Amino acid sequence: MRHGKKFNHLSRQTAHRSSMLANMACSLIEHKRINTTVAKAKALKQFVEPLITKSKADTTHNRRIVFGYLRSKYAVTDLFRDVAAKVGDRPGGYTRIIKVGNRLGDNADMAMIELVDFNELYNGGKKEVKKAKSRRGGKAKKADEVVEASVAQAETPSTEPDSSVSEQAEQNPTEAAE
């Protein structure tokens, strides 16, 4: 009987399933978002979240454990360097599954699984923006300069003969020098 066995086998044998999840996890870490079926997304979420938790503590032992699951040096490096830095203060729930409709070929339920901290759309644009430090005197001076420049332009009457002479001087610089 199958009582209490909640693990989804995804219609694959153990080696095929573990290889598929490792490849999907590497793609998720590299691209930060992938499209797949809902069942695979749920299985991937269970597979990758403990690995992200282990990546918070950057030790050689944790790197070797994660490498045993992912089997990709690039993915392990990216996970411990970039992903762990962004999810450092999050206590869990590193991934989000968004259903995107059905696949055209076989009408399978499709979903997009993504790393939560790497989506600026849902985070409300919470980018780490460094604010430029400025003093009040700098802003006031710039505003005064703009006002003075506009007043100076309004006060000086433009005469057409002067502007035509300057245009001719720009066109023929040798004649203007003589």
N, C-alpha and C positions, 0 to 999 in steps of 0.2 A: 504494500500500500504506500501511498505517496503523502502521508500525513506530515505536515510541518516542513516540507521541503519547498522552500520558496525560491530557490535559485533558478533563474531562467537559462535554459540550455541553448536557446536560440537555434534549435534544430541542427546542432553541430556537435562533433565529438570534442573531447576536452582539449586536445592539442590545437585543433582548428579554432575553437572558441578563444582560447588564451592568446593565440597569435593574432586573431582578428581584433581583440580588445587592445592588445599592445600596439598594433598599428594605428588603430583609431585614436588611442590616447596620445601617441606621438604626433599625429596630425592635429589633434585638438591643441596640444601644447605649442606646436609650431604656428598654426594659423589662428588660434584663439577662438575659432568658431567653425563648426562643420555641420553639414546636412546629412541626416541619416534617418532610419526608421525610428519610430517611437520606442519599440522594444529594445533596439540596439542602443539608443540614447540612454534609456534607463539603466541598462546593464553597464554602459560606459561610465555613467555617473557613479555607480557603486564601485567601479574599478579604479577610477582616477582620483576621487576625493581623498581616500586615505594616503595616496601618494603625494598629493599636494600638502596634506598635513605633515607628512614626514619631511617635506622639503623646507619647512619653516626652520628646522634645526639643521644647519648645514654641517653635518659631520661626515666623515669618510664612511662610517657604518651605514648611515641613512642613504648616502649616494649609492653604495653597493646594493642595498636592498631594493631601491627604486630601479637601478639598472637591471636587476634580475627580472623585474616586471616589464620594463619598457624595451630593453634590448637595443637601445640607441643612445650613443654617447651625446649626440647633438641634443636630443630631447631632454636628457638628464641635465645637461649644462644649462639649457634654456629654462628648464623648470626651476632649478636651484638659484639661478641668477635673476631672471626677469619676473617669473610668476611668483616666486616666494617673496620677493621684495614688495610686490603690490598687494598680496593677500596676507601680509604679516600680522595685521591686527584683527583680521576677520576670524571668528571662532569656528566657522564651518560654512557649508553652503556655497562652495566656490563655483559651482556650475549652475546654469539655468537652462531649462528645456522649454522651447517655444514651439508649439505645434504649427505647422505651415500648410496643412492641407494634405491632399492625397496625391500619390505618384500617378502619372498618366498611364504608364504601361500596365501595372497590375493593381492600381487603386489602393496601394499600401499607405497606411498613415505615416506621414513624414514629419520630422521635427528637426529643429535647429538647436544644437547644444553648443553653449558658449561659456567662456569663463566670465564670471560676473564683473570683475573689476576692469576688464578690458573693453567694455562697451560704453562709449560716451553717450549714446542715445538714451539708454535706460538710466544711466547714472546722473542724468540732468546736466551734463557738461561739467562734471566735477573734475576738471583737469587741474593739474598742479601748475597754476599760473603764478609766476613770480611777479609781484607788483614792483614797479619801478619806484624807488625811493626818490621823493622830490621835496624840496623845501617850498614854503609858501612864497618866499620872495621871488623864486623863479617863475611861478605862474603869474604873479602880479606884473612882473616886468614884461613878460611876453604879451600880456593883454594890453599893457600901455603902449608897447611898440606897434601893435596892430592898429590901435586907435589913432596914434600919431601918424602912421603911414597913410591911413585912409583920409585923415584931415589934410595932410600935405598934398595929396593928389587932388582933392576937391578944391583947394585954394589956388593952385597954380593953373592959370589959364593956358590952354594949349593953342599955339599959333601954328597954322598950317605951313607957312614958309619955313619955319625952323625945322619942322619935322621932315619936310622935303629935302632940305639941305643935308640933314643928318642921314637920310636914306641914300642920297647921292654919294656921300662920303663913305658909307659902308660899301656901296657898289664899286667905287673906284678909289681905293685907298692911296694909290700913287698920286692922283691928281690932288687929293686933299692935303697931302704932305707938301706939295709944291706951293 
